[in-house]
Amino acid sequence: MNRPELEGHRRKLEDALAAVFRTATATNHHDPAVLSTSGLGGCTRCAAYQLAHTTPTNDHSHQEHRASHLGQAVHDWVLPRLAAQLGHNLTLVEHDVTLTARGLQIPGRLDLFTLAIGDGLLVDLKTHGYDQGDDGDEPSRARLLQVYGYAMALRLMGYVIQAVAVLPMSRIHGGTSGVWIGEFGSKQEALVDARVRDLLRHAKAPAFAPRDAHRGPGLDLTCDFCPFMSMCWPGAEPAQAAEVRTDADIVAHALGYAEAAVQERQWKREKLYHLAALGRTRPGRYEANGFEVEVRTFPGGKRLHQSRAKELLKENNLPVPVTTDKDSRRALVHRRPPT
């Protein structure tokens, strides 16, 4: 079989795989115009548009959303088995609920609720693609509002629930190092109620609702997949079109870039310093000051010796392969002399 035929087979396989994810997106498409419990703690402006019954401007149902579907596959495999391990007491797995708050009916689907632990425990499985989870720190406000919304809906259905858990799981190796458990009571219900109240207030003028520090399409995944992207960021293709309009905008971004570059250099030196200090540490587990650290040894891998490769190419009268980068910008910051 020749190379063109193999390449054709490869393309056919890649196209089929892409079609699998696109079909899954279309099949599991949720109404982007409806606020769900999962969006309760999300972008305020997006939620305000939804509560104002705004027609979405962007359709993402044709896209692949691979991370989302792979995360759902993990849910489908793990949750029933986790429920079975916890025992035969009442357990709800991927159960539809409705949060009733301030006249709203907010739909959602919780991951797992069980009476096998304590007086009722709600577990939210959070899959992620990076190599490490949070080290037991409290989850973000957005995540907690979502989980509290599920728990509040369960209470309204008559279930007793006094604790919630967030279970982060890496899609890379299945690690769950950041399991977090907290209580659920009237204080947490008040947080949900306050959030719904604020969203209803912003729904009166959604175009002026805060974006919650989201930076726009091309700079923020939340904005990339927002159903109201074109309305929220008009003309933002690319996002910089909405970020830079005046000389003051240019100066502000240049200063931000310069400050971040300094911090990056400092953190890189700091990282190399600590890495060097651990260079001869014996592999194993160490505990101190409330932390547990595992030191591992990874075998050294081979990488291209670029300078030697260039020398060999020149010695054999072969051109050095180069590519042309797209145009980029650099900002040199100068302080104006006093007048």
C-alpha positions in Angstrom: 0.0 0.0 0.0 1.5 3.3 -1.0 1.7 6.5 1.1 -1.2 8.4 -0.6 -3.5 5.5 0.1 -2.4 5.4 3.7 -2.9 9.1 4.0 -6.4 8.8 2.6 -7.3 6.1 5.1 -6.0 8.4 7.9 -8.1 11.3 6.8 -11.2 9.1 6.5 -10.6 7.8 10.1 -10.1 11.4 11.4 -13.3 12.6 9.6 -15.3 9.7 11.1 -14.0 10.4 14.6 -14.9 14.1 14.2 -18.4 13.1 13.0 -18.9 11.0 16.2 -18.4 14.1 18.4 -20.5 16.4 16.2 -23.3 13.8 16.2 -23.1 13.6 20.0 -23.3 17.4 20.3 -26.4 17.5 18.1 -28.0 14.6 20.0 -27.3 16.0 23.5 -28.0 19.6 22.6 -29.3 21.7 25.4 -31.5 24.7 24.9 -28.9 27.6 25.1 -31.7 30.1 25.8 -32.7 28.5 29.2 -30.8 29.1 32.4 -29.9 25.7 34.0 -28.5 25.0 37.5 -25.1 24.4 35.9 -25.1 28.0 34.7 -26.3 29.4 38.0 -22.7 30.3 39.0 -21.5 31.0 35.5 -21.2 34.2 33.6 -23.6 36.8 35.0 -24.3 38.4 31.6 -25.0 35.1 29.9 -27.4 34.2 32.7 -29.1 37.6 32.5 -29.6 37.2 28.7 -31.2 33.8 29.4 -33.6 35.1 32.1 -34.5 38.0 29.8 -35.6 35.4 27.1 -33.0 36.7 24.7 -32.7 34.8 21.4 -29.2 33.3 21.1 -26.9 34.7 18.4 -24.5 31.8 18.2 -25.2 28.1 17.5 -22.6 25.7 18.8 -24.6 22.5 18.2 -22.5 21.6 15.1 -19.2 21.7 17.0 -17.3 18.7 18.4 -17.0 19.7 22.1 -14.7 16.7 22.6 -13.7 17.5 26.2 -17.3 17.8 27.2 -18.3 14.5 25.7 -15.3 12.7 27.1 -16.1 14.0 30.5 -19.7 12.7 30.1 -18.3 9.3 29.1 -16.4 9.3 32.4 -19.6 10.2 34.3 -21.5 7.4 32.6 -18.8 4.8 33.6 -17.9 6.0 37.1 -21.1 7.1 38.7 -23.2 3.8 38.6 -20.1 1.9 39.8 -19.5 4.5 42.6 -23.2 4.2 43.6 -22.9 0.4 43.8 -19.8 0.6 46.0 -21.5 3.0 48.4 -24.3 0.5 49.2 -27.9 -0.2 48.7 -29.4 2.8 50.4 -31.3 5.3 48.4 -29.1 6.6 45.6 -30.0 8.9 42.7 -27.6 8.9 39.8 -27.7 11.6 37.1 -31.1 12.6 38.2 -33.1 15.5 36.8 -34.1 18.1 39.4 -35.8 21.5 39.3 -34.7 24.4 41.5 -37.7 26.7 42.4 -36.4 30.1 43.6 -38.1 33.5 43.4 -40.7 32.4 40.9 -38.1 30.7 38.6 -38.0 27.0 37.6 -34.4 26.3 37.0 -33.7 22.8 35.6 -30.6 20.7 36.3 -29.2 17.2 36.5 -27.2 16.2 39.6 -24.5 13.6 39.4 -25.1 11.5 42.5 -27.1 11.7 45.8 -26.8 9.0 48.4 -28.0 8.2 51.9 -25.1 5.7 52.3 -22.9 8.5 53.8 -24.2 10.6 56.7 -27.7 12.0 56.5 -27.5 12.5 52.8 -24.6 13.4 50.6 -24.6 15.1 47.2 -21.6 14.3 45.0 -20.6 16.4 41.9 -18.1 14.7 39.7 -15.8 17.3 37.9 -13.6 15.9 35.1 -10.6 18.0 33.9 -7.9 17.6 31.4 -4.9 18.9 33.2 -2.6 16.6 35.2 -3.4 17.7 38.7 -6.6 18.5 40.6 -7.0 21.1 43.3 -5.3 20.1 46.5 -8.4 19.9 48.6 -9.0 23.7 48.4 -12.6 25.0 48.4 -14.0 24.8 44.9 -14.7 28.0 43.0 -17.8 30.1 43.8 -19.3 29.1 40.4 -18.9 25.4 41.2 -20.3 25.8 44.7 -23.4 27.7 43.5 -24.1 24.9 41.0 -23.8 22.2 43.7 -25.8 24.2 46.2 -28.5 24.6 43.6 -28.8 20.9 43.2 -28.9 20.4 47.0 -31.5 23.0 47.4 -33.6 21.4 44.7 -33.3 18.1 46.6 -34.5 19.6 49.8 -37.5 21.1 48.0 -38.3 17.6 46.9 -38.3 16.4 50.5 -34.9 14.8 50.8 -32.6 15.3 53.8 -29.2 16.6 52.8 -26.6 18.0 55.0 -23.3 17.7 53.0 -22.1 18.2 49.5 -18.9 16.9 47.9 -17.0 17.9 44.8 -14.9 15.1 43.2 -12.4 16.3 40.7 -11.1 13.5 38.4 -8.4 13.8 35.8 -9.2 12.5 32.4 -5.5 11.8 32.0 -4.9 9.3 34.8 -8.1 9.2 36.9 -6.5 11.0 39.9 -8.9 12.3 42.6 -6.4 14.2 44.8 -8.7 17.2 45.4 -11.9 15.7 46.9 -13.7 18.4 48.9 -16.6 18.0 51.3 -18.6 20.8 53.0 -21.8 21.2 54.9 -25.1 22.3 53.4 -27.5 24.3 55.4 -29.4 27.6 55.6 -26.3 29.7 54.9 -25.7 27.9 51.6 -29.3 28.2 50.6 -29.1 31.9 51.3 -26.2 32.1 48.8 -28.3 30.5 46.1 -31.2 32.8 46.8 -29.0 35.9 46.7 -27.5 34.8 43.4 -31.0 34.3 41.8 -32.1 37.7 43.1 -29.0 39.4 41.6 -29.6 37.6 38.2 -33.2 38.7 38.1 -32.0 42.3 38.7 -29.4 42.1 35.9 -32.0 40.5 33.6 -33.8 43.9 33.4 -30.8 45.2 31.5 -28.6 42.2 30.5 -26.4 44.1 28.1 -25.0 46.0 31.2 -24.6 42.9 33.4 -21.0 42.1 34.4 -19.0 39.6 32.3 -17.3 38.3 35.5 -13.8 39.0 34.2 -14.3 36.8 31.1 -12.0 38.3 28.4 -13.8 37.6 25.1 -13.7 35.2 22.2 -10.2 34.0 21.4 -9.1 34.8 24.9 -11.6 32.8 27.0 -13.2 29.4 26.4 -16.4 30.5 28.2 -16.8 33.3 25.6 -15.8 31.0 22.7 -18.8 28.8 23.4 -21.3 31.4 24.7 -24.7 31.4 22.9 -24.7 35.2 23.1 -21.1 35.8 22.0 -21.8 38.0 19.0 -24.3 40.1 21.1 -21.9 40.4 24.0 -18.8 41.1 22.0 -20.0 42.8 18.8 -17.3 43.0 16.2 -14.9 41.0 18.3 -13.3 38.9 15.6 -10.7 38.6 16.9 -11.3 39.6 20.5 -8.7 42.4 20.3 -11.1 44.4 18.2 -13.3 44.9 21.3 -10.4 45.4 23.6 -8.4 48.2 22.0 -10.3 51.3 20.8 -8.3 54.2 22.2 -4.7 55.2 23.0 -5.5 54.6 26.7 -6.5 51.0 25.9 -3.2 50.4 24.1 -1.2 51.8 27.0 -3.2 49.8 29.5 -2.6 46.5 27.7 1.1 47.3 27.1 1.6 48.0 30.8 -0.2 44.8 31.7 2.0 42.9 29.3 5.2 44.4 30.8 4.1 43.7 34.4 3.1 40.1 33.5 6.5 39.5 31.7 8.4 40.6 34.9 6.3 38.3 37.1 6.8 35.4 34.6 10.6 35.8 34.8 10.4 35.9 38.6 8.3 32.8 38.9 10.4 31.0 36.4 13.5 31.7 38.5 11.6 30.7 41.6 10.5 27.4 40.0 14.0 26.5 38.8 15.4 27.3 42.3 13.0 24.9 44.1 13.4 22.3 41.4 17.2 22.4 41.8 16.8 22.0 45.6 14.8 18.8 45.0 17.3 17.5 42.5 18.9 14.9 44.8 15.9 14.1 46.9 15.2 10.5 47.5 11.9 9.5 45.8 9.1 8.8 48.2 6.4 10.5 50.3 7.0 13.3 52.8 4.7 15.0 55.2 5.0 18.4 57.0 2.9 21.4 57.9 -0.3 19.7 56.9 0.9 18.8 53.4 1.9 15.5 51.8 4.3 15.5 48.9 5.3 12.7 46.7 8.6 12.9 45.0 8.9 10.9 41.8 11.8 10.2 39.4 11.1 10.4 35.7 13.5 8.9 33.2 15.2 11.5 30.9 13.9 11.5 27.4 15.7 12.3 24.2 15.1 15.7 22.5 16.5 17.4 19.5 19.9 19.0 19.8 19.0 22.0 17.7 22.5 23.6 17.4 24.1 20.3 16.4 21.3 19.6 13.9 22.0 23.0 12.2 25.7 22.2 12.1 25.1 18.9 10.4 22.8 20.4 7.8 25.3 23.1 7.0 28.2 20.6 6.8 26.1 18.6 4.2 25.1 21.8 2.3 21.5 21.4 3.2 19.3 24.4 4.0 18.0 24.7 7.5 14.2 24.3 7.5 12.4 27.4 8.7 8.8 28.6 8.9 7.4 32.1 8.8 5.5 33.2 11.8 2.4 35.4 11.5 2.9 39.1 12.3 3.0 39.9 16.0 3.2 43.0 18.1 5.7 44.0 20.8 5.2 46.9 23.2 8.1 48.8 24.6 7.0 50.9 27.6 8.6 54.2 28.3 7.7 56.7 31.1 7.0 60.2 29.8 9.4 62.8 31.2 7.8 65.3 33.6 6.7 68.5 32.0 
